[in-house]
Amino acid sequence: MSRVLGNEEYNRPSTLRVVKTFIESMAFDVAAEDPMVAVMVVVFSAALLRITNINALCVFTGYSHQFVSAIADNMQSNDLWRGENYEASYWLRDRAFDEHEFLEQVDVACGTVFCRDQAYETRSDPLNLVP
């Protein structure tokens, strides 16, 4: 099924499968059923598709609005996502993947690492909302 998301057209089932397969193939020390995998899928998908729209990420990943919103809250309060832009997605550019930076941003998305002092006060806990 091909869909248009913003100005990007993609095939949701095959693209999502590629994202999940890539994450599961990496040695991140997490099991496939670990809640962190779902957070990784959302963060990686946002960078790959270059979107931060919560509804679009829910449609793409199949995760709940509440779960994706918790991730978005943390990413926005740390200035990694601004409006519809993933400002800090440089870890996935020009056919390069910076695993360390990706995992740092996953920790930010989980609300366990903060780029700004004020972000701690507004953090959300997506791991309690696992899809």
Buried (B, 14 or more C-beta within 10 A) or exposed (E): EEEEBEEEEBEBEEBBEEBBEBBBEBEBEBEEEBBBBBBBBBBBBBBBBBBBBBEBBBBBBEBBEBBBBBBBBBBBBBBBBEEEEBEBBEBBEEEEEEEEBBBBBBBBBBBEBBBEEEBEEBBBEBBEBBB
